Amino acid sequence: QVQLVESGGGLVQAGGSLTLSCVASGGFVTLHSMAWYRQAPWKQRDLVAAVLNDGNKDYSDSVKGRFTISRDSAKNTVYLQMNSLKPEDGAVYYCHAEERRDRRKYGYWGQGTQVTVSS
């Protein structure tokens, strides 16, 4: 079982920056991937950015060039540096981790952290 705890959300003005953190704990050896998703009211939860164990990264088109995902494997932590924030970036941001063992995939979610961007 993997537990994920996010932090770093808050209120920021448009054009500002925030950094989200997510710490993973529990009885795992390695995590195949760690990612950030977001969900605005009345909308589906969408992938924002992901980083794989091999270092490969993926971003949604809407945040490319503004957001940066990074991972500290020694600390089991993933970060999301968000710059040039826009009102439409406001959402609950969720951390996700995928563990692979015994030829199976296990996905875990954090509780979410609110990001509000004022115009």
C-alpha distance (Angstrom), angle and dihedral (degrees) to the residues before:
residue distance angle dihedral
Q1 . . .
V2 3.79 . .
Q3 3.78 124.2 .
L4 3.79 119.9 -158.3
V5 3.77 124.3 -163.1
E6 3.80 120.2 -172.1
S7 3.77 127.8 -161.4
G8 3.78 139.6 167.0
G9 3.77 103.0 69.3
G10 3.76 122.8 133.0
L11 3.77 147.0 116.1
V12 3.78 119.9 -47.6
Q13 3.77 135.6 165.4
A14 3.77 121.1 -111.0
G15 3.77 109.6 -83.4
G16 3.78 92.1 29.8
S17 3.78 131.6 114.0
L18 3.77 138.7 -120.6
T19 3.77 134.1 178.5
L20 3.77 121.0 -147.2
S21 3.78 123.2 -159.4
C22 3.77 131.2 -163.0
V23 3.78 123.5 -170.3
A24 3.78 120.5 -161.8
S25 3.77 122.5 -153.1
G26 3.79 137.0 168.8
G27 3.75 140.2 76.5
F28 3.78 102.6 -38.7
V29 3.78 133.4 121.4
T30 3.78 101.1 -152.1
L31 3.77 136.2 -13.3
H32 3.78 116.4 -129.0
S33 3.78 92.6 -150.3
M34 3.77 142.7 -2.8
A35 3.75 122.3 -159.5
W36 3.76 147.6 168.6
Y37 3.78 123.6 -127.4
R38 3.76 129.2 178.5
Q39 3.74 135.5 -154.6
A40 3.79 125.8 -165.1
P41 3.80 121.5 -163.4
W42 3.79 112.4 -71.6
K43 3.80 91.9 4.5
Q44 3.77 134.5 103.2
R45 3.77 123.3 -101.4
D46 3.80 109.4 -96.4
L47 3.77 134.2 -168.2
V48 3.79 114.0 -105.9
A49 3.78 102.2 175.8
A50 3.77 139.6 -21.9
V51 3.78 137.1 -166.9
L52 3.78 124.1 -160.5
N53 3.75 128.7 -146.9
D54 3.81 89.6 -103.4
G55 3.79 91.1 56.5
N56 3.78 98.2 -104.3
K57 3.79 113.5 142.7
D58 3.75 134.8 -158.6
Y59 3.79 130.5 -166.8
S60 3.75 135.6 -171.4
D61 3.78 112.7 -112.6
S62 3.78 91.3 -116.1
V63 3.81 93.6 64.2
K64 3.81 103.1 33.0
G65 3.77 110.9 127.7
R66 3.81 92.7 16.0
F67 3.81 105.7 58.4
T68 3.78 128.0 51.9
I69 3.78 125.5 -165.1
S70 3.77 120.1 -157.5
R71 3.76 135.8 172.7
D72 3.76 134.1 -150.8
S73 3.79 103.5 -161.6
A74 3.79 93.1 -174.4
K75 3.81 89.1 60.0
N76 3.81 95.2 35.0
T77 3.77 87.1 -127.1
V78 3.78 133.7 136.2
Y79 3.78 124.0 -163.4
L80 3.76 133.9 -160.8
Q81 3.77 115.0 -158.0
M82 3.79 107.6 -162.0
N83 3.80 119.0 -166.2
S84 3.79 133.1 174.4
L85 3.77 90.3 22.1
K86 3.78 118.8 -159.6
P87 3.80 129.1 -157.8
E88 3.79 88.6 -109.7
D89 3.80 89.6 61.5
G90 3.79 88.6 68.7
A91 3.81 110.2 114.3
V92 3.77 143.8 107.0
Y93 3.78 106.7 -73.0
Y94 3.77 117.7 -147.1
C95 3.76 128.8 -163.8
H96 3.78 116.7 -139.4
A97 3.78 130.3 -169.6
E98 3.77 130.6 -172.7
E99 3.76 122.6 -153.0
R100 3.79 121.9 -168.4
R101 3.79 120.3 -159.1
D102 3.76 136.9 140.6
R103 3.82 88.0 16.3
R104 3.78 90.7 -63.4
K105 3.77 134.6 110.5
Y106 3.78 121.6 -131.2
G107 3.79 121.4 -168.8
Y108 3.78 125.8 -160.6
W109 3.79 133.1 -171.2
G110 3.75 133.6 -156.0
Q111 3.77 122.7 -136.4
G112 3.80 94.1 -102.8
T113 3.77 135.1 -115.1
Q114 3.80 124.6 -127.3
V115 3.78 120.5 -121.3
T116 3.79 116.9 -170.9
V117 3.79 121.7 -175.3
S118 3.78 117.2 -166.1
S119 3.77 121.2 -153.1
